[in-house]
Amino acid sequence: MDTINQQVQQNRRRTWFVMAGFLLLIAIIGFAIGAIIAYFQDPFDIMTAVYTMIGFLIGAAIYSFFVYLHVTNILMKSSKAVKLQESDDPQLFNIVSDLVLVANIPMPDLYLMEDPSPNAFATGRDPEHAAIAVTKGLREMMNREELEGVIAHEISHIKNYDIRVSSITVALTTFIAGAGAVLIVAGISLIRGGRWVGFFGGGDDRKDSNNSWYIFLAILTFGLIMWVGGWIIRIIGVPIAQIMQFAVSRQRESLADVSGVNLTRDPQGLIDALTLLKNDTTPTSNPTSKGAALYINEPVTRQGKTPFLVKMFDTHPPLDERIARLKRLLGEK
């Protein structure tokens, strides 16, 4: 128990470092875009960069708070999950109710994803507002002991407040990606708008003509800044944000395996479940789900990865490592 508690505390400390990294990344992005805008000002005003940075941080806070409040609905809709009643799956409800009693947390909502690949994830704001989703493939593949190991893993995420951290990291990652997309679209719109100003502006009056060209150049310049800034975010900011999100995911998965076994007192159930997941190659039917990084195992997609990207963009530790760690709990080599 002491070892598990130490891992919980270590996981939380590392997570706060990653969260600070997210805020630093957003601040750098905002400051860089503001600095580019300030460069075209006469005179150069560094406060433009500061105000832009503050605006990005405020936007990230507002967006993250909204996602935090509605994370379950957002992730369940993106995963095409349907809420279950006890009559729909009595065995699943029985397993969950037994484990939450041991974990001393409220009963979470249960969802089923119509996905042939075996997987599961937990989400929510806290243990009082939590949910667990399992795929149809998982329910059909696993027996009671294996399913109990998977559910204990997900309940550990709830008990350890991993779901809160995951909700915020999902929100911050999607905010950064969304900010890049918005800037690209806005930049293109301004460039097109500037072209129309330049085409129709002016008239016969030389002064009006000059004013129109100044307006055209200002709109075109600002549009190009936004367009370039958007692509910088997409090319540099988004991958960095995803790497940090995946770092959090890898930490929480390793911890949940051990603390899940602490609930069931049966490492073999989860070992067998992870072994089944390791040997399964069924591709997910929903590869774009926002909750992919939260799953017990990285979803199998039809798109391959290059060896270089495997480690950097893996959302989970290798299953062999997770299985070996659990076997050590049984005293096996």
N, C-alpha and C positions, 0 to 999 in steps of 0.2 A: 504493500500500500504506500509506503514511504517513497519507493521508486516511482510509482505512478503519479503521486502528488508532485514530486520533483519535476517529472516530465511535463505535467500540466503547467507548473509555474514557468519552466523554461520555454514552453511553447508560447505562453502568453507574453513573455518578455520579447521573444523573437518577433512575435506578431506585431507588437507595438513599434518595433524598429521598422518593420515593413510598412506599417501604416504611416509612420513618419516619412518614409521614403516616398509613398504615394503623394503626400502633401507637398513634399519638396519638389517632386516631378511636376505637379500641377503648377506650383509657384514659378518654377523655371520656365515652363511653357508660356505662362501668362506674361512673365517679365520679358522673355525673348520677343514675343509678338509685340508687346508694348514698346520695346526698344526699337524695333524695326519701324513702327509707326512714328516714334519720336525722331528717328533719323531724318525723316522727310519734313519735319517741322522746322520752322525758322523763327526764333532760334531753337536749338535742340533742348527739349525739356525732359529730364530724366523722370519727372513725376508722372509723365504719361505711362511709362513702363511700370511704375509702382502701382498706379491706379488700375492698369490692366491686370496686373498680377492679383491685386485684391479682388477685382471683379471675377477672375477665374476661380479664386478660392471660395468666394461667396456662392458662386454658381455651383461649384462642386458640393458645398455643404448643403445647399437647398435640394439639389438633385439627389444626393445620397440619403438625406432625411426622408424624402418621398419614397425612394426605393426601399429604404429600411422599414417603413410603415407597411408597404404593400408587397414585400418581397415574395411571400408565399404565393399570392395570386399571380404575380409576374412570372415566377419560375414554373408554376404548375401549368399555366397557359402555354408558355414556350415549350414545355415538355409534353404537352397534349395529355396531361394527367387528369383522371376523373376521381372525384372524392368517393370513398367507399363507406358503406354502412356495415355494421357488424354482421348483418345477415348475408352480405355479399361474400365475406371471407371469414368465417368464424375462427378458423385455425390461426390466421394472421393476427386477428384481434386478440386471441387468447395469448399468443406469444408476446405481443407488445404489452398487454396489460400486466403480465407476469414480470416483465423486465422493468417497466416503469415503476413497479412497486419496489423492486430491489434498488433501483436508481433513485427512488424518492423524488420523482418529478411527475407533473401532470400527464395525463394521456394525450399524446399528440394526435392530430388529424392524420388519417391514412389515405393515400392516393394510389391509383393503379395507372401505369403508363402502358398503352397498347404498343409495346415495343418488343420484338422477338429477341433482342439481345439481353442477356441477364445483367441487371444493374439495379442500383438503389441509391437514394440520397436523402439527406435531411436538410431542412431549411427552417427559417423563421427568425423572429427577433430575440426570443428568449424561451426558456422551457414552458412558460405560460402561453406562448403563441408559436408553437412549433408544429411541424408536419413532416411526415416521412412518406416518400414515394418509392414504389417498387415496380419493376417492369413485369410484363406478362411472362417474358422469357425466364426471369428469375424464379417466379412462382412455379412454373412448370418444371424447371430443372432441379430444384433443391428439395431435399427432404426436411423434416422438422428441425433436426439438429443443425444442419447447414444454414437453414433460414434463420434460426435463432442466433447463430453467430453473426450473420449479416445485420440483423435488426439490432443486436447488442452494440455493434459497431456504430450504427446510426444514432442510437440512443446516447452513446457516449459523446457524439458530436453535440447533442442537445445539452447534456448534463455539463459538459466542459465549456459551454458557451462558444464553441467553434462556429455555430450557425450565425451568431451575431457578427463575428469577424468576417465570415464568408459573405454575408449580406452586404457589408460595407465595401469589401474589396470588389465584389461584383459591380456595385454601384459606381465606384470610382473608375474602374476599368471601362465600363460602358460610357461614363461621362467623358472620359478622355477620347474614346473612339467617336462618340457623338459630336464632341466639340470640333474634332478634325473634319468630320463630314459636313457640319454646318458651315464652317469657315470656307470650305471648298465651294459649296453651293452658293453661299453669299458672295464670294469673290467672283464667281462666274456671272452671277446676276448683276453685280455692280459693273463688271467689264462690259456686259451687253448694254446696260443702262447708259454707261458713259458713251458708248458708240452712238446711241440714239441722240444723246445730247449734242455730240459733235456733228451729227448729220443734219439735225433740224435747227440747231442753235444759230444765233448770229443774225442773219438778215443782211441788209445793206449797210447798216450802221457799223462803222469800224469798232467803236467802243463796245457795242453789244457783241460783236463778233469775237473780240478779244476776251471778253468776260466768259463767253460760252466755251472758248478753248481752254481757259483756265479751269473752268468747272469740269470740262471733259477730262483734262489731264489729272485733276485731283481725284475724280471718281475712278478713273482708270488705275491710277497709282494705288489708291486704297484697295481697290478690287484685287490687284495683283498681290498686294501684301497679304490680304486675307487668303487668297488662293494658295500662295506659297506657304504661308503659315499652316494652313490646313494640311497640306501634303507633308510638311515637316512633322506635324503631330502624327499623321497616319504612318509615316515611314519609320520614325524614331520613337515618338512618345508611346504609341500603342504597343509595339513589341516590348518595350521596357515595362510598361504597366502589366502586360500579360505575364512576363517573367516573374514579376513580384507577386502577382496573384497566384501563380502556380507554385511559387516558393511557399506561400502560406498553405496552399492545398497539400503539398507534400508533407509538411510538418504535421498538419492535423490528421492526415490519414495514418501515419505511423503511430501517433499517440492513440487514436481511436481503436486501432487493432488491440493494443495492450489493455486499455481501460475497458474495452468491450469484453475481453476475456475475464476481466475482474468481475464483471456482472454475471456471466454464465458459469464461471469456474470450470470451463470446458474449452481449452484451446483447440482441441481436435475438431470441433464443429466449424470454427472459423478457418482452420487450416484446410479442411476439406472443401469449404466454400471457395476460398481463394484459389485452390488447386483447380476447381472446376472453371473458375473465371479465367485462369491462366491458359487452360486448354481450349477455351471457347473462342471461335473466330467469327461469330455471328455479327454482321455489321448493324449498327444502330439505324433505326428508321428516321431518327431526328437528329442529324449531326450538327445542326445549328442551335441546339438548345443552350440557353444562357446558363443553365445549371450543370453543364458538362464537367466543369472543374470540381463540382461538389460530389460527384458520383463515387461509389466505393471503389470502382475501377475505371480507368480511362476508357471511354467508349471507343469501340472499334469502328473505324470508318473505312470507306473504300479507297480513300486517298492515302498513299504511302508517304513516309517522311524520309528525308535524307538522314544518314547516320549523325551528322553534325547537329541537326535540330532535335534529335530524339531526346537527349538529356536536357537541353536548354528549355524546351517547350513541353516536357512531360508534366502532366498535372499530378501524377502519383509516383511514389517510389516503385521500383520494379517489384513485381509480385514475388519473385524468388527471394528478395531481401525480406519482404514482409512475412513470407512463410517461414523462412529460416529463423527470424526473430521469435515467432510464436513457437516453433519447435524447441527453441532454447528454454522456453518456459516449461516444456515437458521433460527437459533434461536430455533431449536428443541433440546430436551433433549435426 
